[in-house]
């Protein structure tokens, strides 16, 4: 029967350890930053990967996110469509027990969300009443109903270290897979290179306990994120004009909106609302689309007596177009990935510039007293996208549409590095759907 060998660079830090230590992992990733724009690239090294430290935001991409070039003449189209991924989105939502709204009209879905949505705040209700076609509960893998494996979200707003274990993680959602006797996991095993013979991946060379080892395999699946995936492939001798290129992610700015007589913070989780009014449409021909998150964490209050809660923080998240000047490169001397970033695209910057007038128009009919847009973008969205881009043509893509390598057989490269474009939405659910899509297609 088939056997699976998992090589994990980090350790297995259980939820109790993370709470005691107040950190997700004992390992600190090392990156060599170059370029004109210093940017944070946040990720977690350890068993469970990003599921330990993520915020558990799980929106789907919209159909036009997969056809940006066809729809609006910018960026690139994906080699897969929303319709092809829809069933895999649903599977991922079931595994994560995602809570979400029943009234979504922005994309077709065959089945309802596994859990009901979290509670809106009064501010959310005000926005929903004003724009019901574009305002929805945020889909999230923060439980709205307790289960045997997870507690109900307590709404304390520190989701990267959930104190009640309400957020989906590998440990509370998929650990049973690793109890299968056919599956073995080796911790503190760092993949160095894919072993390639006659254009076929036959194994992995890795470091463990100060020694170099090699393990053989009939199928190699690389899932080390959009920074380390291309570095490992480069260290394996693979070359392609786009390998390691087009590193990007969304860019966001915070907005503080003071309300007139509408109080906030009655919601039941950290982020309650998603506003899509500035997301999709003809404006994407000229500038980036924007997804607005409405936050339910009372870390910023008003100073006026008796009006402390009449305010809301919005995070406005813009897509960015990938640029080849931003890249990741293997450094054979130091073995530390070189990450070069020269800044966001003009497409994203034009979206941010247009936000002032667009928000003023959007909020004008509402009981709003003041809008303050932060001038400095947030340092990171903790997403890494675009360094092993997929496509139908091997000349302009590293991976095929099933995430297999164009150059080497028996090699699959998972993660958001495959994304041709990034979308304003969080990438995690799409990463999961693509992984399921890849597995199903490779079995055929």
Protein Blocks (a to p, Z undefined) as FASTA:
>chain_A
ZZdddddfbdcddfklmmmnopabfbdcddddedjbdcdddddedehijmlmmgoiacdc
dfklmmmmmmnopajddfbdfklmmmmmmmmmmmnopacdfkbckbccfbdcfbdcdddd
fklmmmmmmmmmlgccdddfbdfbdcfkbccdehlopaklcfklpaccfklmmmmmmmpm
kbccdehiacfbdcdeehiafbdcddeehiacddddfbdcddebjklmmmmmmmnopacf
kgopaiacddddddddddehiaehkacbfblbdcfklmgcjklmmmccddddddfbffbc
cfbehilmmccdddddddddddfkbccdddfknopacdddebjcfklmmmmmmmmmmmmm
mmmmpccfbdcddfbdcfbeoiaehiacccfblklcfbdfkopafkbghiacedjklpmb
gojbdfklmmmmmmmmmmmmmmZZ
